[in-house]
Amino acid sequence: HDPLVQGHHMVGMMMVPAEAAAGFAMPLAAPGMCFPGCVAMPMGRFGPWTGELQGFGGDGLSAAAAVGTMVGGAASSMVAAGPSATTAATESENSDEGPKRAQVLQRAFSVASSIYRIRWTVDARKLVSTDREHVSPAFELSFAGPVKFKMIMRPKVISDEKGGASFRKARGRGKILLRCLEDVDTAVTKPVVTFRLAVGSGDPAKQAAPRGPVRHDFSERPICGLPENQQQWDFTKAVDKTTHTFVVCLEVLSGSAGS
């Protein structure tokens, strides 16, 4: 079983700037790791990061962005730094006219497992809307160069009638797709990704195990999801009743992006 940290399953360690993690720091797990000015903190697949880390920085990216943001890009030079380190970066939705809103996209790369995680926080009100799909902010995976992707939620089709393919009609059930947003030069970049998906929230009782993995070449088809027998989720079972949100976690496995 994965170890528990404050009720959350720990899936790795993330390196964050010391000033952003005051009061939450842990000793570094392995000698020889060299991340000047950073400390190691446990990371769960669904549990929130500390308020200090979430609110750090004023440009939409936390100070952890200086540690590394892309598999095979900024973070790849740090893979050899130690066997149990994690680099992380976060994105926030900010408003010039009000306080910061909850983070929408969080990114973390685990040096220990070579898994790159993108956590998408979704407003549960989407599940009772008449929307036909919900799309995440764009993020980058790095191959020979950075390539932009998005995650897409689509409701289960209940009928062919008007409104028969909405989240409200589907009662919050649906699938998750990964879409490549760019036309890539396959002579230079081979956008083959091995990934798995998980859905949950901070409550361990509302955390589904990851499904997959799936290996897909996005130069052949720009969109891919899980196999048919795994693709349907009941998103309502993952909703945190306190925050009225849930998390979609994309895990990009070693040997694909960044290889």
Secondary structure as a PSIPRED ss2 file (coil, helix, strand):
# PSIPRED VFORMAT (PSIPRED V4.0)

   1 H C   1.000  0.000  0.000
   2 D C   1.000  0.000  0.000
   3 P C   1.000  0.000  0.000
   4 L E   0.000  0.000  1.000
   5 V E   0.000  0.000  1.000
   6 Q C   1.000  0.000  0.000
   7 G C   1.000  0.000  0.000
   8 H E   0.000  0.000  1.000
   9 H E   0.000  0.000  1.000
  10 M E   0.000  0.000  1.000
  11 V E   0.000  0.000  1.000
  12 G E   0.000  0.000  1.000
  13 M E   0.000  0.000  1.000
  14 M E   0.000  0.000  1.000
  15 M E   0.000  0.000  1.000
  16 V E   0.000  0.000  1.000
  17 P E   0.000  0.000  1.000
  18 A H   0.000  1.000  0.000
  19 E H   0.000  1.000  0.000
  20 A H   0.000  1.000  0.000
  21 A C   1.000  0.000  0.000
  22 A C   1.000  0.000  0.000
  23 G C   1.000  0.000  0.000
  24 F C   1.000  0.000  0.000
  25 A C   1.000  0.000  0.000
  26 M E   0.000  0.000  1.000
  27 P C   1.000  0.000  0.000
  28 L C   1.000  0.000  0.000
  29 A C   1.000  0.000  0.000
  30 A C   1.000  0.000  0.000
  31 P C   1.000  0.000  0.000
  32 G C   1.000  0.000  0.000
  33 M C   1.000  0.000  0.000
  34 C C   1.000  0.000  0.000
  35 F C   1.000  0.000  0.000
  36 P C   1.000  0.000  0.000
  37 G C   1.000  0.000  0.000
  38 C E   0.000  0.000  1.000
  39 V E   0.000  0.000  1.000
  40 A E   0.000  0.000  1.000
  41 M E   0.000  0.000  1.000
  42 P E   0.000  0.000  1.000
  43 M E   0.000  0.000  1.000
  44 G E   0.000  0.000  1.000
  45 R C   1.000  0.000  0.000
  46 F C   1.000  0.000  0.000
  47 G C   1.000  0.000  0.000
  48 P C   1.000  0.000  0.000
  49 W C   1.000  0.000  0.000
  50 T C   1.000  0.000  0.000
  51 G H   0.000  1.000  0.000
  52 E H   0.000  1.000  0.000
  53 L H   0.000  1.000  0.000
  54 Q H   0.000  1.000  0.000
  55 G C   1.000  0.000  0.000
  56 F C   1.000  0.000  0.000
  57 G C   1.000  0.000  0.000
  58 G C   1.000  0.000  0.000
  59 D C   1.000  0.000  0.000
  60 G C   1.000  0.000  0.000
  61 L E   0.000  0.000  1.000
  62 S C   1.000  0.000  0.000
  63 A H   0.000  1.000  0.000
  64 A H   0.000  1.000  0.000
  65 A H   0.000  1.000  0.000
  66 A H   0.000  1.000  0.000
  67 V C   1.000  0.000  0.000
  68 G C   1.000  0.000  0.000
  69 T C   1.000  0.000  0.000
  70 M C   1.000  0.000  0.000
  71 V C   1.000  0.000  0.000
  72 G C   1.000  0.000  0.000
  73 G C   1.000  0.000  0.000
  74 A C   1.000  0.000  0.000
  75 A C   1.000  0.000  0.000
  76 S H   0.000  1.000  0.000
  77 S H   0.000  1.000  0.000
  78 M H   0.000  1.000  0.000
  79 V H   0.000  1.000  0.000
  80 A H   0.000  1.000  0.000
  81 A H   0.000  1.000  0.000
  82 G C   1.000  0.000  0.000
  83 P C   1.000  0.000  0.000
  84 S C   1.000  0.000  0.000
  85 A C   1.000  0.000  0.000
  86 T E   0.000  0.000  1.000
  87 T E   0.000  0.000  1.000
  88 A E   0.000  0.000  1.000
  89 A E   0.000  0.000  1.000
  90 T E   0.000  0.000  1.000
  91 E E   0.000  0.000  1.000
  92 S C   1.000  0.000  0.000
  93 E C   1.000  0.000  0.000
  94 N C   1.000  0.000  0.000
  95 S C   1.000  0.000  0.000
  96 D C   1.000  0.000  0.000
  97 E C   1.000  0.000  0.000
  98 G C   1.000  0.000  0.000
  99 P C   1.000  0.000  0.000
 100 K C   1.000  0.000  0.000
 101 R C   1.000  0.000  0.000
 102 A C   1.000  0.000  0.000
 103 Q C   1.000  0.000  0.000
 104 V C   1.000  0.000  0.000
 105 L E   0.000  0.000  1.000
 106 Q E   0.000  0.000  1.000
 107 R E   0.000  0.000  1.000
 108 A E   0.000  0.000  1.000
 109 F E   0.000  0.000  1.000
 110 S E   0.000  0.000  1.000
 111 V C   1.000  0.000  0.000
 112 A C   1.000  0.000  0.000
 113 S C   1.000  0.000  0.000
 114 S C   1.000  0.000  0.000
 115 I E   0.000  0.000  1.000
 116 Y E   0.000  0.000  1.000
 117 R E   0.000  0.000  1.000
 118 I E   0.000  0.000  1.000
 119 R E   0.000  0.000  1.000
 120 W E   0.000  0.000  1.000
 121 T E   0.000  0.000  1.000
 122 V E   0.000  0.000  1.000
 123 D E   0.000  0.000  1.000
 124 A H   0.000  1.000  0.000
 125 R H   0.000  1.000  0.000
 126 K H   0.000  1.000  0.000
 127 L H   0.000  1.000  0.000
 128 V H   0.000  1.000  0.000
 129 S C   1.000  0.000  0.000
 130 T C   1.000  0.000  0.000
 131 D C   1.000  0.000  0.000
 132 R C   1.000  0.000  0.000
 133 E C   1.000  0.000  0.000
 134 H E   0.000  0.000  1.000
 135 V E   0.000  0.000  1.000
 136 S C   1.000  0.000  0.000
 137 P C   1.000  0.000  0.000
 138 A C   1.000  0.000  0.000
 139 F E   0.000  0.000  1.000
 140 E E   0.000  0.000  1.000
 141 L E   0.000  0.000  1.000
 142 S E   0.000  0.000  1.000
 143 F C   1.000  0.000  0.000
 144 A C   1.000  0.000  0.000
 145 G C   1.000  0.000  0.000
 146 P E   0.000  0.000  1.000
 147 V E   0.000  0.000  1.000
 148 K E   0.000  0.000  1.000
 149 F E   0.000  0.000  1.000
 150 K E   0.000  0.000  1.000
 151 M E   0.000  0.000  1.000
 152 I E   0.000  0.000  1.000
 153 M E   0.000  0.000  1.000
 154 R E   0.000  0.000  1.000
 155 P E   0.000  0.000  1.000
 156 K C   1.000  0.000  0.000
 157 V C   1.000  0.000  0.000
 158 I C   1.000  0.000  0.000
 159 S C   1.000  0.000  0.000
 160 D C   1.000  0.000  0.000
 161 E C   1.000  0.000  0.000
 162 K C   1.000  0.000  0.000
 163 G C   1.000  0.000  0.000
 164 G C   1.000  0.000  0.000
 165 A C   1.000  0.000  0.000
 166 S C   1.000  0.000  0.000
 167 F C   1.000  0.000  0.000
 168 R C   1.000  0.000  0.000
 169 K C   1.000  0.000  0.000
 170 A C   1.000  0.000  0.000
 171 R C   1.000  0.000  0.000
 172 G C   1.000  0.000  0.000
 173 R E   0.000  0.000  1.000
 174 G E   0.000  0.000  1.000
 175 K E   0.000  0.000  1.000
 176 I E   0.000  0.000  1.000
 177 L E   0.000  0.000  1.000
 178 L E   0.000  0.000  1.000
 179 R E   0.000  0.000  1.000
 180 C E   0.000  0.000  1.000
 181 L C   1.000  0.000  0.000
 182 E C   1.000  0.000  0.000
 183 D C   1.000  0.000  0.000
 184 V C   1.000  0.000  0.000
 185 D C   1.000  0.000  0.000
 186 T C   1.000  0.000  0.000
 187 A C   1.000  0.000  0.000
 188 V C   1.000  0.000  0.000
 189 T C   1.000  0.000  0.000
 190 K C   1.000  0.000  0.000
 191 P C   1.000  0.000  0.000
 192 V E   0.000  0.000  1.000
 193 V E   0.000  0.000  1.000
 194 T E   0.000  0.000  1.000
 195 F E   0.000  0.000  1.000
 196 R E   0.000  0.000  1.000
 197 L E   0.000  0.000  1.000
 198 A E   0.000  0.000  1.000
 199 V E   0.000  0.000  1.000
 200 G E   0.000  0.000  1.000
 201 S C   1.000  0.000  0.000
 202 G C   1.000  0.000  0.000
 203 D C   1.000  0.000  0.000
 204 P H   0.000  1.000  0.000
 205 A H   0.000  1.000  0.000
 206 K H   0.000  1.000  0.000
 207 Q C   1.000  0.000  0.000
 208 A C   1.000  0.000  0.000
 209 A C   1.000  0.000  0.000
 210 P C   1.000  0.000  0.000
 211 R E   0.000  0.000  1.000
 212 G E   0.000  0.000  1.000
 213 P E   0.000  0.000  1.000
 214 V E   0.000  0.000  1.000
 215 R E   0.000  0.000  1.000
 216 H E   0.000  0.000  1.000
 217 D E   0.000  0.000  1.000
 218 F C   1.000  0.000  0.000
 219 S C   1.000  0.000  0.000
 220 E C   1.000  0.000  0.000
 221 R C   1.000  0.000  0.000
 222 P C   1.000  0.000  0.000
 223 I E   0.000  0.000  1.000
 224 C E   0.000  0.000  1.000
 225 G E   0.000  0.000  1.000
 226 L C   1.000  0.000  0.000
 227 P C   1.000  0.000  0.000
 228 E C   1.000  0.000  0.000
 229 N C   1.000  0.000  0.000
 230 Q C   1.000  0.000  0.000
 231 Q C   1.000  0.000  0.000
 232 Q C   1.000  0.000  0.000
 233 W E   0.000  0.000  1.000
 234 D E   0.000  0.000  1.000
 235 F H   0.000  1.000  0.000
 236 T H   0.000  1.000  0.000
 237 K H   0.000  1.000  0.000
 238 A H   0.000  1.000  0.000
 239 V C   1.000  0.000  0.000
 240 D E   0.000  0.000  1.000
 241 K C   1.000  0.000  0.000
 242 T C   1.000  0.000  0.000
 243 T C   1.000  0.000  0.000
 244 H C   1.000  0.000  0.000
 245 T E   0.000  0.000  1.000
 246 F E   0.000  0.000  1.000
 247 V E   0.000  0.000  1.000
 248 V E   0.000  0.000  1.000
 249 C E   0.000  0.000  1.000
 250 L E   0.000  0.000  1.000
 251 E E   0.000  0.000  1.000
 252 V E   0.000  0.000  1.000
 253 L C   1.000  0.000  0.000
 254 S C   1.000  0.000  0.000
 255 G C   1.000  0.000  0.000
 256 S C   1.000  0.000  0.000
 257 A C   1.000  0.000  0.000
 258 G C   1.000  0.000  0.000
 259 S C   1.000  0.000  0.000
